[in-house]
Amino acid sequence: MLEELINTWKHNPQIPIRVIAFGSSNTELHWHSLGRFNWFSWLSSAMREWIGRHITTINSGIGGETSKDLLKRIDRDVLSFKPNLVIVTIGGNDTWKGLTSEEYQEFLAITIEKIKEAKAIPVLQTYYCLLYHDMGKVFQCFPEIVEINRNLSKEMKIPLIDQYKYFSPFYENDPKNYAKIMLDGLHVNPIGNAIMGIIASRLFSLPDPWFLDKSFWKNVKKFLLFVSKYHDLPPKIPYPKKIEDKKLY
């Protein structure tokens, strides 16, 4: 579905397209991003580079929010922009703020329906894997949040960017090295964000983002290999020939 959509956008550059990321702190580009791109920044750049500059991306992430909070502001921060596609990434705060799995599922399902009613395409995205050994017991239920996203994706027939599927085997097999792509127990650092951006780009059938900072790319590539050691990554999309010839890295 996403590949077909991307091809339609690519071949109709006269039509403006708006893509919104809707979520909490791991969506929001803020101080905790340490002056680097986050996953949506990388995906945004890939979309504008590989689809076209008629793509406008809007970051509607706000740190600390839950699925219930998203519903309170969806009209202002999402629907008012008349989006074509909305990526929803939420759930980490629902655990420690006391929302039940049933409430989370209800709020998320309503959010999806509202996006559909606005004639936009909702895309669910799971988190990466948390550092469970550094987190309180309340976070041990987080895999339930992941499963709700997976189930809703199937039931409501919408695309899913399942980051957890790629990140969790790395954590389970090598938690010491996995911690090096985390900012804290609940958030990825710039390297983790870059890996998320690569995975998201590939699942949108886009070539990987460019990494012009060679020292940063060296670190990203190192940990991308760790991820791929424990779970096959989505297939890499070739760069256009004219770009490949530039030998950017």
N, C-alpha and C positions, 0 to 999 in steps of 0.2 A: 504493500500500500504506500509506504513512504517513498520508495524508489519511483513509483509511477507519479506521485505527487511532485517530487523534485523535478522530474523530467518535464512535467506540465509547466511548472514555474520557470524553468530554464528556457523553454521555447516560447514564452510569452512575456518578454521583458517590458512590454508596454503596460503591463498590469501591476500596480504596486501590491506588495505582499507584506503583511505584518505578522511577525512571530514573537510571542510573549513567553517568557519564563516566569512561572508563578510558583512561589514557595517561600521558604524561610531563609535562615542564614546561609545555608550551603548554596542557595541561588543568588542571594544578594551580593553584589560587588561592593565591599565596604572595607573598613580599616583592617579587618581580620584577613583580607586577601593579601596583605603584606606587599602591596604595590604591584602585584602580579595579576595576570588574567585568572579568572575562575573558569569552570567548565563551560559556562554559557558564553563567556567572552571568546573562548576558542571556537566553539560551535558557530557563534555569530560571524566570526571572521571567515570561517570555512564556507558558510552559506553565502556570504557576500562575494567571496572570491570565486567559488565554484558554481554558484547559481547566477548571481548578478547583483549589481548595486541597486536594483529595484526592491531588494529585500531590506526591510527595516526591522530591527530587533529591539525589543523593550524588556528590560529587566524589572520585574515586579516582585522581587524577593524582599522580604522584611524579616530580619532576625527575630527568633524567639516565638514565631507563630505556629499555630496548630491548624489542623484541617478546619476546625470551627472558625478560626480567625480568617482564613481565606474566604470563606463564604460571606463574611461580614463586609469584605471590601472588593469582592469580585466585580461589582458593577463599576466602581470607580477606577480600579487598577487594571482591569482586563477588558470587560465588555465595552467600556466607553471608547476604546481604541479600535473597535470593529476588527478584531484579529482574524487571521486566516488559520492560525495554528497556535495552540497553547500547550506548553510543556509543564506539567504539574509534578512537583517534587516536594513531598510533605510527609511528616510522620514522626521524625525524631523527637520533637517536642511534645507530641501527643502522649508519649510514654510517661515522661516524668511530670507532666501537668495533669495527669489523672484521668485522661479520656480512655474509655474502654475501647476494645477492638471493634465492638458493635457500633459505637458512636463514630469512630474513625471511618469505618466503612460507609456509614450513612452519610456523613458530611462529604466524603470524597465522591460518592455516587451522585449526590446532588450537584456538586461542583461540575462533574462531567456532563450531567444533563443540561446545566445552564450553558456550558460552552457549546454543546451540540445545538441547543435552541437558538444560539446566536449564529448558527451556520458556520462555526469554526470547527476545526479538527482537534479534539483533545488527545494529548499523548501523555501517558503516565511514565514516570521515571522512578525507579527504586533508588534508594541510597546505595552507596558503597557499604562495606562491612564496618561495623563499629569496633573499637578496641574493647571488647567485652571484659577482658581481664582487668581493665582500668576503670570500669564503669560500675555503678551501683546495681543492685539486684533488679531494680525497676526496668533497666534496659535489656534484661535477659529475654523479655517478651518481644523484642524488636523484630525477630524473624516472622512473627505473626503479621506485622505491618507489611513486610515484604510480600507475604503470601496473599494478603488482601489486594495489593496492587496487581499481582499476577492473575488472581481470580477475576477481578473486575475487568481487566484487559480482555480476558476471554469472554466473559458474560456480556460485556457491553460492546464487544467487537471494535476495540480501539488499539492503536499501537502501544507497545511497551518498550522502553529502554531499560533493560534489566541490568543495571550496573552491579547489583549485589551478586549476580551469577558469576561475574568475572572476578570481583574483588574477594569474595568470601573464601574460595579455596586457597588463595595466597595467605590470608590471615590464618586459616586453620592449619596450614602446613609450615608456615614460617612467620610466626607472630613478631619476632624480633625485627626482621627486615620490614615487615608490613608496617610497623610503627613508624618507620622512616618516611612514609608517605602521608602520615597523619599529623595534623596540627595539634590535636588533642583527641580525647576519646571519641568525640562526636563529629569532628570535622577533618576533611582532608587538607593537606597543605598544597602549595603551588604545584608540586610534582603530581600529587594525587588528582588535582583539578585538571592538569594537562592530560593525564591518562583518561579521565572521564570524558574530556573533550574529544580525544581521539576515538574512543568507543562510540560516543554519540554521533560523531561525524560519519563513521563507518556504517552505523545502523541507519543513517539517513542516505546511505549510498553516495557519500561524498569522499573525495580524497582527504587524507589527513591534513590538519593545519600545518603551516610552515613554522619551523622553530629556528629563527634567525640567530638567536643567542645560542651559540654552539656549546658553551659550557652547560647551560640549562638543558639543552636537548640531550647532551651526553647522560645526564642524570635521569631524565625522563625515559630515555631508551633503556637504560640499565634496569629500571623498575618495571618498565613495560615487558621486558623479558621475564622478570619474576612472575608477573601476572600470567603471561602466556605459558609458563612452565607448568602451571597447575590447571589451566583451563584454556582451550583454544579461543583466541580472540576472533571477533568478526573479521571477515576477509578484508584485506587492504584494497582500496580502490586505486587504480593507477592514476598518476598525475597525467594531465594533458601533455602531449609530446613537447610542446613549446616550453612548458614549465620544467619538465624533466631535463631538458637541454641546459637549463640555467645552473643545474647542479648546486642548489642552494645549500645542501648539506650532504 
